């Protein structure tokens, strides 16, 4: 297994919808193993194939483990060609406590780093404390592809994903709180959507400002302004949350 480089905001692969997997072979199995290794190394609670530069509809996740405690069992799961179904929105005023419920693994959901930041997909190990503070302010999300930033992001409280595993066998997972948030976050990646595109109001303004400050210049010739503008695109995608 190998730890793969994670693509970050501004990379075109993150804005490109992924295509369905049609070949289930050793190469696919190896990719999934590498994605799981990369997710844990980040550390994250989820990772989608486009985040490692692969435009296929695959994501891996594990919302029950603890990056700082190797005694906590790890139960990585993979969903290939996922179909997402959303349940009811979490009631207003209950966001913070609700994200501390249990996910489909049966393990308590945690607010650790991952491809959801303070609430699932999220930042690196050094950002765990920041993610916890963000959770205290509301249901914040972060992303391994947008390191160090966390913003309140509207999501459905409960979600189900149906797809297949690396062998093409059907799988189905239902989760609430962090698990549901993770499913939605990762499926967004497969549609070329970053969680930044889900932000509204003051959170969106703050995100654009933070990106401009964090990305003064990019080596590929894109300015911070062009990268932060991408955070403001995709407003039509908000309808799925």
TANORLIN-V948082 format. One record per run of one state. SS is the DSSP state (H for helix, E for strand, - for the rest). FROM is the first residue (numbers start at 1). LEN is the number of residues. If there is no record, write none. Layout:
BEGIN
ss,from,len
SS,FROM,LEN
SS,FROM,LEN
END
This chain:
BEGIN
ss,from,len
-,1,11
H,12,4
-,16,3
E,19,1
-,20,6
H,26,17
-,43,3
E,46,3
H,49,4
-,53,3
E,56,1
-,57,1
E,58,4
-,62,15
E,77,10
-,87,2
E,89,1
-,90,5
H,95,4
-,99,3
E,102,1
-,103,5
E,108,1
-,109,6
E,115,1
-,116,1
H,117,3
-,120,1
E,121,1
-,122,3
H,125,12
-,137,3
E,140,4
-,144,2
E,146,7
-,153,3
E,156,1
-,157,1
E,158,7
-,165,5
E,170,7
-,177,1
H,178,13
-,191,4
H,195,4
-,199,2
H,201,14
-,215,2
E,217,1
-,218,5
E,223,1
H,224,8
-,232,3
H,235,6
-,241,1
END
